[in-house]
Amino acid sequence: MIPSPIKPIISVDALNQLDIRVGTIEAVKDIPGADKLVQMRVNFGDHVRTIVAGMKQERENPQEVVGRQALFVVNLEPRKMRGVLSEGMLFNIGFADGVKPVLAVPEAPVPDGTRAG
């Protein structure tokens, strides 16, 4: 694999605007009519959110992520995707480079809602 070019430089202030938190994936459901998208229920400690992610074709069994912690961007504007309101974005590694994506996960379990950065 040849790494993708580095994106344009941003300020630390721009980076600090992202709210990236650890959440536990409690459930993964199919979205009828969607080729790539699944609906996840993610626990962030003090609340649960619906996150839509394009992992249906990336994994043989999307259910394998249930019970796993991962990193999510939680301060994106909610967006309806295939009729389901997504309240954040899953951080994954590899997709943009054509590598089979994997979850971005904490090294060891941490409380749900813990901030990255």
Secondary structure, DSSP 8 states (H G I E B T S, - for coil): -----------HHHHHT--EEEEEEEEEEE-TT-SS-EEEEEE-SS-EEEEEE--TTT-S-GGGGTT-EEEEE--S--EEETTEEE-SEE-EESGGGTS--EE---SS---TT-B--
